[in-house]
């Protein structure tokens, strides 16, 4: 029996793409076939968060979303996240060593970006709650939490500098 297939048109990392995919394919499978490599196939049950992407700006576990559900929508992976917040979070993860093996890192960073877009000054509890759906088997989370907190501090400092009037 042949598998049903569909034409999938979506915006992936700020570029329009069209693909012919198995109608039962998961979003993670489709975007990896389209070249997105930062989102990883982990548990395929939504438990680990390695496959986290932003779907229309919201973090989702792409192993729980059928590719067909993303038709006509925007998907952003770590490769496509190019905001000032994203860059600050990336640098903070490096500076604070918020990774070891790197398997969870893209999902953690995307969740952190979403958090920092919603809350300029998250508490440690806010950060831990935001990343609670993403598993890290290496770092024990403290360095990840520290990296996100550091990124929040940097972004707040930048915002304060922009909002402060200059006095001559």
Chimera marker file (.cmm) of the C-alpha trace (Angstrom):
<marker_set name="trace">
<marker id="1" x="0.000" y="0.000" z="0.000" r="1" g="1" b="0" radius="0.5"/>
<marker id="2" x="1.366" y="3.423" z="-0.908" r="1" g="1" b="0" radius="0.5"/>
<marker id="3" x="1.804" y="6.097" z="1.713" r="1" g="1" b="0" radius="0.5"/>
<marker id="4" x="-0.257" y="9.260" z="1.353" r="1" g="1" b="0" radius="0.5"/>
<marker id="5" x="1.896" y="12.242" z="0.501" r="1" g="1" b="0" radius="0.5"/>
<marker id="6" x="1.312" y="15.972" z="0.596" r="1" g="1" b="0" radius="0.5"/>
<marker id="7" x="2.882" y="19.124" z="-0.739" r="1" g="1" b="0" radius="0.5"/>
<marker id="8" x="4.042" y="21.139" z="2.237" r="1" g="1" b="0" radius="0.5"/>
<marker id="9" x="4.651" y="24.861" z="1.878" r="1" g="1" b="0" radius="0.5"/>
<marker id="10" x="6.038" y="26.712" z="4.860" r="1" g="1" b="0" radius="0.5"/>
<marker id="11" x="8.439" y="29.427" z="5.845" r="1" g="1" b="0" radius="0.5"/>
<marker id="12" x="11.506" y="27.757" z="7.374" r="1" g="1" b="0" radius="0.5"/>
<marker id="13" x="14.116" y="30.011" z="8.929" r="1" g="1" b="0" radius="0.5"/>
<marker id="14" x="12.928" y="33.042" z="6.941" r="1" g="1" b="0" radius="0.5"/>
<marker id="15" x="12.851" y="31.335" z="3.567" r="1" g="1" b="0" radius="0.5"/>
<marker id="16" x="9.869" y="29.923" z="1.736" r="1" g="1" b="0" radius="0.5"/>
<marker id="17" x="10.161" y="26.202" z="1.081" r="1" g="1" b="0" radius="0.5"/>
<marker id="18" x="7.997" y="23.605" z="-0.584" r="1" g="1" b="0" radius="0.5"/>
<marker id="19" x="8.457" y="19.886" z="-0.106" r="1" g="1" b="0" radius="0.5"/>
<marker id="20" x="6.681" y="16.720" z="-1.046" r="1" g="1" b="0" radius="0.5"/>
<marker id="21" x="6.440" y="14.720" z="2.199" r="1" g="1" b="0" radius="0.5"/>
<marker id="22" x="4.759" y="11.662" z="3.605" r="1" g="1" b="0" radius="0.5"/>
<marker id="23" x="1.371" y="12.810" z="4.884" r="1" g="1" b="0" radius="0.5"/>
<marker id="24" x="2.146" y="11.145" z="8.210" r="1" g="1" b="0" radius="0.5"/>
<marker id="25" x="5.583" y="12.728" z="8.607" r="1" g="1" b="0" radius="0.5"/>
<marker id="26" x="6.406" y="14.596" z="11.764" r="1" g="1" b="0" radius="0.5"/>
<marker id="27" x="7.481" y="18.221" z="11.541" r="1" g="1" b="0" radius="0.5"/>
<marker id="28" x="10.941" y="17.323" z="12.889" r="1" g="1" b="0" radius="0.5"/>
<marker id="29" x="11.412" y="14.836" z="10.051" r="1" g="1" b="0" radius="0.5"/>
<marker id="30" x="10.288" y="17.313" z="7.403" r="1" g="1" b="0" radius="0.5"/>
<marker id="31" x="12.458" y="20.209" z="8.573" r="1" g="1" b="0" radius="0.5"/>
<marker id="32" x="15.531" y="18.001" z="8.916" r="1" g="1" b="0" radius="0.5"/>
<marker id="33" x="14.909" y="16.748" z="5.359" r="1" g="1" b="0" radius="0.5"/>
<marker id="34" x="14.802" y="20.427" z="4.362" r="1" g="1" b="0" radius="0.5"/>
<marker id="35" x="18.239" y="21.021" z="5.884" r="1" g="1" b="0" radius="0.5"/>
<marker id="36" x="17.507" y="22.277" z="9.391" r="1" g="1" b="0" radius="0.5"/>
<marker id="37" x="20.024" y="20.509" z="11.598" r="1" g="1" b="0" radius="0.5"/>
<marker id="38" x="19.852" y="22.235" z="14.985" r="1" g="1" b="0" radius="0.5"/>
<marker id="39" x="16.517" y="20.668" z="15.910" r="1" g="1" b="0" radius="0.5"/>
<marker id="40" x="17.310" y="17.106" z="16.807" r="1" g="1" b="0" radius="0.5"/>
<marker id="41" x="15.362" y="13.895" z="16.869" r="1" g="1" b="0" radius="0.5"/>
<marker id="42" x="15.496" y="12.709" z="20.438" r="1" g="1" b="0" radius="0.5"/>
<marker id="43" x="12.766" y="10.789" z="22.186" r="1" g="1" b="0" radius="0.5"/>
<marker id="44" x="9.934" y="11.203" z="19.634" r="1" g="1" b="0" radius="0.5"/>
<marker id="45" x="7.513" y="11.376" z="22.584" r="1" g="1" b="0" radius="0.5"/>
<marker id="46" x="7.768" y="15.075" z="23.476" r="1" g="1" b="0" radius="0.5"/>
<marker id="47" x="9.704" y="14.418" z="26.656" r="1" g="1" b="0" radius="0.5"/>
<marker id="48" x="13.210" y="15.666" z="25.876" r="1" g="1" b="0" radius="0.5"/>
<marker id="49" x="12.736" y="18.945" z="23.956" r="1" g="1" b="0" radius="0.5"/>
<marker id="50" x="15.705" y="18.384" z="21.618" r="1" g="1" b="0" radius="0.5"/>
<marker id="51" x="13.329" y="18.944" z="18.693" r="1" g="1" b="0" radius="0.5"/>
<marker id="52" x="12.000" y="22.296" z="19.959" r="1" g="1" b="0" radius="0.5"/>
<marker id="53" x="11.310" y="24.882" z="17.257" r="1" g="1" b="0" radius="0.5"/>
<marker id="54" x="9.318" y="28.089" z="17.140" r="1" g="1" b="0" radius="0.5"/>
<marker id="55" x="6.080" y="27.556" z="15.225" r="1" g="1" b="0" radius="0.5"/>
<marker id="56" x="4.508" y="30.915" z="14.461" r="1" g="1" b="0" radius="0.5"/>
<marker id="57" x="6.636" y="32.311" z="17.277" r="1" g="1" b="0" radius="0.5"/>
<marker id="58" x="5.677" y="29.739" z="19.904" r="1" g="1" b="0" radius="0.5"/>
<marker id="59" x="7.975" y="26.976" z="21.131" r="1" g="1" b="0" radius="0.5"/>
<marker id="60" x="6.706" y="23.523" z="20.203" r="1" g="1" b="0" radius="0.5"/>
<marker id="61" x="8.160" y="20.071" z="20.264" r="1" g="1" b="0" radius="0.5"/>
<marker id="62" x="8.278" y="19.292" z="16.579" r="1" g="1" b="0" radius="0.5"/>
<marker id="63" x="8.153" y="15.539" z="17.205" r="1" g="1" b="0" radius="0.5"/>
<marker id="64" x="4.568" y="16.024" z="18.383" r="1" g="1" b="0" radius="0.5"/>
<marker id="65" x="3.428" y="18.052" z="15.361" r="1" g="1" b="0" radius="0.5"/>
<marker id="66" x="2.549" y="16.552" z="12.015" r="1" g="1" b="0" radius="0.5"/>
<marker id="67" x="4.337" y="18.273" z="9.156" r="1" g="1" b="0" radius="0.5"/>
<marker id="68" x="0.947" y="18.877" z="7.538" r="1" g="1" b="0" radius="0.5"/>
<marker id="69" x="-0.039" y="21.048" z="10.514" r="1" g="1" b="0" radius="0.5"/>
<marker id="70" x="2.797" y="23.450" z="9.642" r="1" g="1" b="0" radius="0.5"/>
<marker id="71" x="1.551" y="24.027" z="6.095" r="1" g="1" b="0" radius="0.5"/>
<marker id="72" x="1.409" y="27.770" z="5.461" r="1" g="1" b="0" radius="0.5"/>
<marker id="73" x="3.063" y="28.569" z="8.778" r="1" g="1" b="0" radius="0.5"/>
<marker id="74" x="6.448" y="29.832" z="9.945" r="1" g="1" b="0" radius="0.5"/>
<marker id="75" x="8.995" y="27.539" z="11.559" r="1" g="1" b="0" radius="0.5"/>
<marker id="76" x="12.163" y="28.930" z="13.120" r="1" g="1" b="0" radius="0.5"/>
<marker id="77" x="15.009" y="26.743" z="14.307" r="1" g="1" b="0" radius="0.5"/>
<marker id="78" x="18.172" y="27.848" z="16.050" r="1" g="1" b="0" radius="0.5"/>
<marker id="79" x="19.746" y="28.434" z="12.625" r="1" g="1" b="0" radius="0.5"/>
<marker id="80" x="17.068" y="30.991" z="11.825" r="1" g="1" b="0" radius="0.5"/>
<marker id="81" x="16.879" y="32.787" z="15.159" r="1" g="1" b="0" radius="0.5"/>
<marker id="82" x="18.638" y="36.058" z="14.455" r="1" g="1" b="0" radius="0.5"/>
<marker id="83" x="17.247" y="38.588" z="16.920" r="1" g="1" b="0" radius="0.5"/>
<marker id="84" x="19.304" y="40.565" z="19.427" r="1" g="1" b="0" radius="0.5"/>
<marker id="85" x="17.796" y="38.375" z="22.134" r="1" g="1" b="0" radius="0.5"/>
<marker id="86" x="18.865" y="35.211" z="20.304" r="1" g="1" b="0" radius="0.5"/>
<marker id="87" x="22.425" y="36.443" z="19.876" r="1" g="1" b="0" radius="0.5"/>
<marker id="88" x="22.649" y="37.487" z="23.527" r="1" g="1" b="0" radius="0.5"/>
<marker id="89" x="21.357" y="34.104" z="24.689" r="1" g="1" b="0" radius="0.5"/>
<marker id="90" x="23.829" y="32.249" z="22.439" r="1" g="1" b="0" radius="0.5"/>
<marker id="91" x="26.752" y="34.261" z="23.780" r="1" g="1" b="0" radius="0.5"/>
<marker id="92" x="25.602" y="33.769" z="27.372" r="1" g="1" b="0" radius="0.5"/>
<marker id="93" x="25.391" y="29.997" z="26.844" r="1" g="1" b="0" radius="0.5"/>
<marker id="94" x="28.987" y="30.036" z="25.647" r="1" g="1" b="0" radius="0.5"/>
<marker id="95" x="30.238" y="32.346" z="28.408" r="1" g="1" b="0" radius="0.5"/>
<marker id="96" x="28.455" y="30.461" z="31.190" r="1" g="1" b="0" radius="0.5"/>
<marker id="97" x="29.122" y="27.019" z="29.711" r="1" g="1" b="0" radius="0.5"/>
<marker id="98" x="25.407" y="26.259" z="29.462" r="1" g="1" b="0" radius="0.5"/>
<marker id="99" x="26.067" y="23.143" z="27.433" r="1" g="1" b="0" radius="0.5"/>
<marker id="100" x="28.272" y="20.098" z="27.327" r="1" g="1" b="0" radius="0.5"/>
<marker id="101" x="27.332" y="17.607" z="24.643" r="1" g="1" b="0" radius="0.5"/>
<marker id="102" x="25.091" y="20.171" z="22.923" r="1" g="1" b="0" radius="0.5"/>
<marker id="103" x="22.221" y="17.829" z="22.176" r="1" g="1" b="0" radius="0.5"/>
<marker id="104" x="19.659" y="19.846" z="24.154" r="1" g="1" b="0" radius="0.5"/>
<marker id="105" x="21.210" y="23.249" z="23.501" r="1" g="1" b="0" radius="0.5"/>
<marker id="106" x="19.150" y="24.410" z="20.528" r="1" g="1" b="0" radius="0.5"/>
<marker id="107" x="15.895" y="23.582" z="22.289" r="1" g="1" b="0" radius="0.5"/>
<marker id="108" x="17.066" y="25.252" z="25.495" r="1" g="1" b="0" radius="0.5"/>
<marker id="109" x="18.115" y="28.386" z="23.623" r="1" g="1" b="0" radius="0.5"/>
<marker id="110" x="14.809" y="28.632" z="21.741" r="1" g="1" b="0" radius="0.5"/>
<marker id="111" x="12.858" y="28.269" z="24.991" r="1" g="1" b="0" radius="0.5"/>
<marker id="112" x="15.106" y="30.919" z="26.569" r="1" g="1" b="0" radius="0.5"/>
<marker id="113" x="14.492" y="33.286" z="23.639" r="1" g="1" b="0" radius="0.5"/>
<marker id="114" x="10.743" y="32.825" z="24.032" r="1" g="1" b="0" radius="0.5"/>
<marker id="115" x="10.992" y="33.456" z="27.783" r="1" g="1" b="0" radius="0.5"/>
<marker id="116" x="13.087" y="36.601" z="27.392" r="1" g="1" b="0" radius="0.5"/>
<marker id="117" x="10.774" y="37.978" z="24.723" r="1" g="1" b="0" radius="0.5"/>
<marker id="118" x="7.895" y="37.622" z="27.199" r="1" g="1" b="0" radius="0.5"/>
<marker id="119" x="9.670" y="38.588" z="30.457" r="1" g="1" b="0" radius="0.5"/>
<marker id="120" x="12.524" y="41.076" z="30.571" r="1" g="1" b="0" radius="0.5"/>
<marker id="121" x="13.581" y="40.111" z="34.089" r="1" g="1" b="0" radius="0.5"/>
<marker id="122" x="12.648" y="36.509" z="34.795" r="1" g="1" b="0" radius="0.5"/>
<marker id="123" x="13.307" y="35.048" z="38.209" r="1" g="1" b="0" radius="0.5"/>
<marker id="124" x="15.246" y="31.841" z="38.657" r="1" g="1" b="0" radius="0.5"/>
<marker id="125" x="11.899" y="30.100" z="39.199" r="1" g="1" b="0" radius="0.5"/>
<marker id="126" x="10.615" y="31.557" z="35.889" r="1" g="1" b="0" radius="0.5"/>
<marker id="127" x="13.703" y="30.273" z="34.094" r="1" g="1" b="0" radius="0.5"/>
<marker id="128" x="13.503" y="26.817" z="35.629" r="1" g="1" b="0" radius="0.5"/>
<marker id="129" x="9.800" y="26.627" z="34.791" r="1" g="1" b="0" radius="0.5"/>
<marker id="130" x="10.444" y="27.688" z="31.173" r="1" g="1" b="0" radius="0.5"/>
<marker id="131" x="13.098" y="25.023" z="30.612" r="1" g="1" b="0" radius="0.5"/>
<marker id="132" x="11.283" y="22.313" z="32.553" r="1" g="1" b="0" radius="0.5"/>
<marker id="133" x="10.040" y="20.678" z="29.341" r="1" g="1" b="0" radius="0.5"/>
<marker id="134" x="13.575" y="20.286" z="28.004" r="1" g="1" b="0" radius="0.5"/>
<marker id="135" x="15.903" y="17.626" z="29.338" r="1" g="1" b="0" radius="0.5"/>
<marker id="136" x="19.647" y="17.959" z="29.699" r="1" g="1" b="0" radius="0.5"/>
<marker id="137" x="21.580" y="14.874" z="30.588" r="1" g="1" b="0" radius="0.5"/>
<marker id="138" x="24.937" y="16.615" z="31.094" r="1" g="1" b="0" radius="0.5"/>
<marker id="139" x="24.954" y="19.927" z="32.934" r="1" g="1" b="0" radius="0.5"/>
<marker id="140" x="22.628" y="19.566" z="35.872" r="1" g="1" b="0" radius="0.5"/>
<marker id="141" x="20.814" y="22.719" z="34.661" r="1" g="1" b="0" radius="0.5"/>
<marker id="142" x="22.639" y="25.216" z="36.891" r="1" g="1" b="0" radius="0.5"/>
<marker id="143" x="24.859" y="26.477" z="34.062" r="1" g="1" b="0" radius="0.5"/>
<marker id="144" x="21.860" y="26.691" z="31.734" r="1" g="1" b="0" radius="0.5"/>
<marker id="145" x="19.877" y="28.699" z="34.293" r="1" g="1" b="0" radius="0.5"/>
<marker id="146" x="22.919" y="30.901" z="34.883" r="1" g="1" b="0" radius="0.5"/>
<marker id="147" x="23.302" y="31.508" z="31.136" r="1" g="1" b="0" radius="0.5"/>
<marker id="148" x="19.664" y="32.529" z="30.726" r="1" g="1" b="0" radius="0.5"/>
<marker id="149" x="19.821" y="34.784" z="33.800" r="1" g="1" b="0" radius="0.5"/>
<marker id="150" x="23.009" y="36.369" z="32.439" r="1" g="1" b="0" radius="0.5"/>
<marker id="151" x="21.355" y="36.974" z="29.062" r="1" g="1" b="0" radius="0.5"/>
<marker id="152" x="18.383" y="38.606" z="30.826" r="1" g="1" b="0" radius="0.5"/>
<marker id="153" x="20.745" y="40.880" z="32.778" r="1" g="1" b="0" radius="0.5"/>
<marker id="154" x="22.622" y="41.851" z="29.623" r="1" g="1" b="0" radius="0.5"/>
<marker id="155" x="19.400" y="42.606" z="27.754" r="1" g="1" b="0" radius="0.5"/>
<marker id="156" x="18.048" y="44.668" z="30.669" r="1" g="1" b="0" radius="0.5"/>
<marker id="157" x="21.288" y="46.632" z="30.837" r="1" g="1" b="0" radius="0.5"/>
<marker id="158" x="21.141" y="47.328" z="27.084" r="1" g="1" b="0" radius="0.5"/>
<marker id="159" x="17.507" y="48.432" z="27.388" r="1" g="1" b="0" radius="0.5"/>
<marker id="160" x="18.311" y="50.720" z="30.326" r="1" g="1" b="0" radius="0.5"/>
<marker id="161" x="21.157" y="52.296" z="28.359" r="1" g="1" b="0" radius="0.5"/>
<marker id="162" x="18.868" y="52.961" z="25.394" r="1" g="1" b="0" radius="0.5"/>
<marker id="163" x="16.138" y="54.437" z="27.619" r="1" g="1" b="0" radius="0.5"/>
<marker id="164" x="18.425" y="56.666" z="29.700" r="1" g="1" b="0" radius="0.5"/>
<marker id="165" x="18.511" y="60.225" z="28.420" r="1" g="1" b="0" radius="0.5"/>
<marker id="166" x="21.939" y="61.615" z="27.867" r="1" g="1" b="0" radius="0.5"/>
<marker id="167" x="22.742" y="64.661" z="29.955" r="1" g="1" b="0" radius="0.5"/>
<marker id="168" x="25.429" y="67.016" z="28.737" r="1" g="1" b="0" radius="0.5"/>
<link id1="1" id2="2" r="1" g="1" b="0" radius="0.2"/>
<link id1="2" id2="3" r="1" g="1" b="0" radius="0.2"/>
<link id1="3" id2="4" r="1" g="1" b="0" radius="0.2"/>
<link id1="4" id2="5" r="1" g="1" b="0" radius="0.2"/>
<link id1="5" id2="6" r="1" g="1" b="0" radius="0.2"/>
<link id1="6" id2="7" r="1" g="1" b="0" radius="0.2"/>
<link id1="7" id2="8" r="1" g="1" b="0" radius="0.2"/>
<link id1="8" id2="9" r="1" g="1" b="0" radius="0.2"/>
<link id1="9" id2="10" r="1" g="1" b="0" radius="0.2"/>
<link id1="10" id2="11" r="1" g="1" b="0" radius="0.2"/>
<link id1="11" id2="12" r="1" g="1" b="0" radius="0.2"/>
<link id1="12" id2="13" r="1" g="1" b="0" radius="0.2"/>
<link id1="13" id2="14" r="1" g="1" b="0" radius="0.2"/>
<link id1="14" id2="15" r="1" g="1" b="0" radius="0.2"/>
<link id1="15" id2="16" r="1" g="1" b="0" radius="0.2"/>
<link id1="16" id2="17" r="1" g="1" b="0" radius="0.2"/>
<link id1="17" id2="18" r="1" g="1" b="0" radius="0.2"/>
<link id1="18" id2="19" r="1" g="1" b="0" radius="0.2"/>
<link id1="19" id2="20" r="1" g="1" b="0" radius="0.2"/>
<link id1="20" id2="21" r="1" g="1" b="0" radius="0.2"/>
<link id1="21" id2="22" r="1" g="1" b="0" radius="0.2"/>
<link id1="22" id2="23" r="1" g="1" b="0" radius="0.2"/>
<link id1="23" id2="24" r="1" g="1" b="0" radius="0.2"/>
<link id1="24" id2="25" r="1" g="1" b="0" radius="0.2"/>
<link id1="25" id2="26" r="1" g="1" b="0" radius="0.2"/>
<link id1="26" id2="27" r="1" g="1" b="0" radius="0.2"/>
<link id1="27" id2="28" r="1" g="1" b="0" radius="0.2"/>
<link id1="28" id2="29" r="1" g="1" b="0" radius="0.2"/>
<link id1="29" id2="30" r="1" g="1" b="0" radius="0.2"/>
<link id1="30" id2="31" r="1" g="1" b="0" radius="0.2"/>
<link id1="31" id2="32" r="1" g="1" b="0" radius="0.2"/>
<link id1="32" id2="33" r="1" g="1" b="0" radius="0.2"/>
<link id1="33" id2="34" r="1" g="1" b="0" radius="0.2"/>
<link id1="34" id2="35" r="1" g="1" b="0" radius="0.2"/>
<link id1="35" id2="36" r="1" g="1" b="0" radius="0.2"/>
<link id1="36" id2="37" r="1" g="1" b="0" radius="0.2"/>
<link id1="37" id2="38" r="1" g="1" b="0" radius="0.2"/>
<link id1="38" id2="39" r="1" g="1" b="0" radius="0.2"/>
<link id1="39" id2="40" r="1" g="1" b="0" radius="0.2"/>
<link id1="40" id2="41" r="1" g="1" b="0" radius="0.2"/>
<link id1="41" id2="42" r="1" g="1" b="0" radius="0.2"/>
<link id1="42" id2="43" r="1" g="1" b="0" radius="0.2"/>
<link id1="43" id2="44" r="1" g="1" b="0" radius="0.2"/>
<link id1="44" id2="45" r="1" g="1" b="0" radius="0.2"/>
<link id1="45" id2="46" r="1" g="1" b="0" radius="0.2"/>
<link id1="46" id2="47" r="1" g="1" b="0" radius="0.2"/>
<link id1="47" id2="48" r="1" g="1" b="0" radius="0.2"/>
<link id1="48" id2="49" r="1" g="1" b="0" radius="0.2"/>
<link id1="49" id2="50" r="1" g="1" b="0" radius="0.2"/>
<link id1="50" id2="51" r="1" g="1" b="0" radius="0.2"/>
<link id1="51" id2="52" r="1" g="1" b="0" radius="0.2"/>
<link id1="52" id2="53" r="1" g="1" b="0" radius="0.2"/>
<link id1="53" id2="54" r="1" g="1" b="0" radius="0.2"/>
<link id1="54" id2="55" r="1" g="1" b="0" radius="0.2"/>
<link id1="55" id2="56" r="1" g="1" b="0" radius="0.2"/>
<link id1="56" id2="57" r="1" g="1" b="0" radius="0.2"/>
<link id1="57" id2="58" r="1" g="1" b="0" radius="0.2"/>
<link id1="58" id2="59" r="1" g="1" b="0" radius="0.2"/>
<link id1="59" id2="60" r="1" g="1" b="0" radius="0.2"/>
<link id1="60" id2="61" r="1" g="1" b="0" radius="0.2"/>
<link id1="61" id2="62" r="1" g="1" b="0" radius="0.2"/>
<link id1="62" id2="63" r="1" g="1" b="0" radius="0.2"/>
<link id1="63" id2="64" r="1" g="1" b="0" radius="0.2"/>
<link id1="64" id2="65" r="1" g="1" b="0" radius="0.2"/>
<link id1="65" id2="66" r="1" g="1" b="0" radius="0.2"/>
<link id1="66" id2="67" r="1" g="1" b="0" radius="0.2"/>
<link id1="67" id2="68" r="1" g="1" b="0" radius="0.2"/>
<link id1="68" id2="69" r="1" g="1" b="0" radius="0.2"/>
<link id1="69" id2="70" r="1" g="1" b="0" radius="0.2"/>
<link id1="70" id2="71" r="1" g="1" b="0" radius="0.2"/>
<link id1="71" id2="72" r="1" g="1" b="0" radius="0.2"/>
<link id1="72" id2="73" r="1" g="1" b="0" radius="0.2"/>
<link id1="73" id2="74" r="1" g="1" b="0" radius="0.2"/>
<link id1="74" id2="75" r="1" g="1" b="0" radius="0.2"/>
<link id1="75" id2="76" r="1" g="1" b="0" radius="0.2"/>
<link id1="76" id2="77" r="1" g="1" b="0" radius="0.2"/>
<link id1="77" id2="78" r="1" g="1" b="0" radius="0.2"/>
<link id1="78" id2="79" r="1" g="1" b="0" radius="0.2"/>
<link id1="79" id2="80" r="1" g="1" b="0" radius="0.2"/>
<link id1="80" id2="81" r="1" g="1" b="0" radius="0.2"/>
<link id1="81" id2="82" r="1" g="1" b="0" radius="0.2"/>
<link id1="82" id2="83" r="1" g="1" b="0" radius="0.2"/>
<link id1="83" id2="84" r="1" g="1" b="0" radius="0.2"/>
<link id1="84" id2="85" r="1" g="1" b="0" radius="0.2"/>
<link id1="85" id2="86" r="1" g="1" b="0" radius="0.2"/>
<link id1="86" id2="87" r="1" g="1" b="0" radius="0.2"/>
<link id1="87" id2="88" r="1" g="1" b="0" radius="0.2"/>
<link id1="88" id2="89" r="1" g="1" b="0" radius="0.2"/>
<link id1="89" id2="90" r="1" g="1" b="0" radius="0.2"/>
<link id1="90" id2="91" r="1" g="1" b="0" radius="0.2"/>
<link id1="91" id2="92" r="1" g="1" b="0" radius="0.2"/>
<link id1="92" id2="93" r="1" g="1" b="0" radius="0.2"/>
<link id1="93" id2="94" r="1" g="1" b="0" radius="0.2"/>
<link id1="94" id2="95" r="1" g="1" b="0" radius="0.2"/>
<link id1="95" id2="96" r="1" g="1" b="0" radius="0.2"/>
<link id1="96" id2="97" r="1" g="1" b="0" radius="0.2"/>
<link id1="97" id2="98" r="1" g="1" b="0" radius="0.2"/>
<link id1="98" id2="99" r="1" g="1" b="0" radius="0.2"/>
<link id1="99" id2="100" r="1" g="1" b="0" radius="0.2"/>
<link id1="100" id2="101" r="1" g="1" b="0" radius="0.2"/>
<link id1="101" id2="102" r="1" g="1" b="0" radius="0.2"/>
<link id1="102" id2="103" r="1" g="1" b="0" radius="0.2"/>
<link id1="103" id2="104" r="1" g="1" b="0" radius="0.2"/>
<link id1="104" id2="105" r="1" g="1" b="0" radius="0.2"/>
<link id1="105" id2="106" r="1" g="1" b="0" radius="0.2"/>
<link id1="106" id2="107" r="1" g="1" b="0" radius="0.2"/>
<link id1="107" id2="108" r="1" g="1" b="0" radius="0.2"/>
<link id1="108" id2="109" r="1" g="1" b="0" radius="0.2"/>
<link id1="109" id2="110" r="1" g="1" b="0" radius="0.2"/>
<link id1="110" id2="111" r="1" g="1" b="0" radius="0.2"/>
<link id1="111" id2="112" r="1" g="1" b="0" radius="0.2"/>
<link id1="112" id2="113" r="1" g="1" b="0" radius="0.2"/>
<link id1="113" id2="114" r="1" g="1" b="0" radius="0.2"/>
<link id1="114" id2="115" r="1" g="1" b="0" radius="0.2"/>
<link id1="115" id2="116" r="1" g="1" b="0" radius="0.2"/>
<link id1="116" id2="117" r="1" g="1" b="0" radius="0.2"/>
<link id1="117" id2="118" r="1" g="1" b="0" radius="0.2"/>
<link id1="118" id2="119" r="1" g="1" b="0" radius="0.2"/>
<link id1="119" id2="120" r="1" g="1" b="0" radius="0.2"/>
<link id1="120" id2="121" r="1" g="1" b="0" radius="0.2"/>
<link id1="121" id2="122" r="1" g="1" b="0" radius="0.2"/>
<link id1="122" id2="123" r="1" g="1" b="0" radius="0.2"/>
<link id1="123" id2="124" r="1" g="1" b="0" radius="0.2"/>
<link id1="124" id2="125" r="1" g="1" b="0" radius="0.2"/>
<link id1="125" id2="126" r="1" g="1" b="0" radius="0.2"/>
<link id1="126" id2="127" r="1" g="1" b="0" radius="0.2"/>
<link id1="127" id2="128" r="1" g="1" b="0" radius="0.2"/>
<link id1="128" id2="129" r="1" g="1" b="0" radius="0.2"/>
<link id1="129" id2="130" r="1" g="1" b="0" radius="0.2"/>
<link id1="130" id2="131" r="1" g="1" b="0" radius="0.2"/>
<link id1="131" id2="132" r="1" g="1" b="0" radius="0.2"/>
<link id1="132" id2="133" r="1" g="1" b="0" radius="0.2"/>
<link id1="133" id2="134" r="1" g="1" b="0" radius="0.2"/>
<link id1="134" id2="135" r="1" g="1" b="0" radius="0.2"/>
<link id1="135" id2="136" r="1" g="1" b="0" radius="0.2"/>
<link id1="136" id2="137" r="1" g="1" b="0" radius="0.2"/>
<link id1="137" id2="138" r="1" g="1" b="0" radius="0.2"/>
<link id1="138" id2="139" r="1" g="1" b="0" radius="0.2"/>
<link id1="139" id2="140" r="1" g="1" b="0" radius="0.2"/>
<link id1="140" id2="141" r="1" g="1" b="0" radius="0.2"/>
<link id1="141" id2="142" r="1" g="1" b="0" radius="0.2"/>
<link id1="142" id2="143" r="1" g="1" b="0" radius="0.2"/>
<link id1="143" id2="144" r="1" g="1" b="0" radius="0.2"/>
<link id1="144" id2="145" r="1" g="1" b="0" radius="0.2"/>
<link id1="145" id2="146" r="1" g="1" b="0" radius="0.2"/>
<link id1="146" id2="147" r="1" g="1" b="0" radius="0.2"/>
<link id1="147" id2="148" r="1" g="1" b="0" radius="0.2"/>
<link id1="148" id2="149" r="1" g="1" b="0" radius="0.2"/>
<link id1="149" id2="150" r="1" g="1" b="0" radius="0.2"/>
<link id1="150" id2="151" r="1" g="1" b="0" radius="0.2"/>
<link id1="151" id2="152" r="1" g="1" b="0" radius="0.2"/>
<link id1="152" id2="153" r="1" g="1" b="0" radius="0.2"/>
<link id1="153" id2="154" r="1" g="1" b="0" radius="0.2"/>
<link id1="154" id2="155" r="1" g="1" b="0" radius="0.2"/>
<link id1="155" id2="156" r="1" g="1" b="0" radius="0.2"/>
<link id1="156" id2="157" r="1" g="1" b="0" radius="0.2"/>
<link id1="157" id2="158" r="1" g="1" b="0" radius="0.2"/>
<link id1="158" id2="159" r="1" g="1" b="0" radius="0.2"/>
<link id1="159" id2="160" r="1" g="1" b="0" radius="0.2"/>
<link id1="160" id2="161" r="1" g="1" b="0" radius="0.2"/>
<link id1="161" id2="162" r="1" g="1" b="0" radius="0.2"/>
<link id1="162" id2="163" r="1" g="1" b="0" radius="0.2"/>
<link id1="163" id2="164" r="1" g="1" b="0" radius="0.2"/>
<link id1="164" id2="165" r="1" g="1" b="0" radius="0.2"/>
<link id1="165" id2="166" r="1" g="1" b="0" radius="0.2"/>
<link id1="166" id2="167" r="1" g="1" b="0" radius="0.2"/>
<link id1="167" id2="168" r="1" g="1" b="0" radius="0.2"/>
</marker_set>
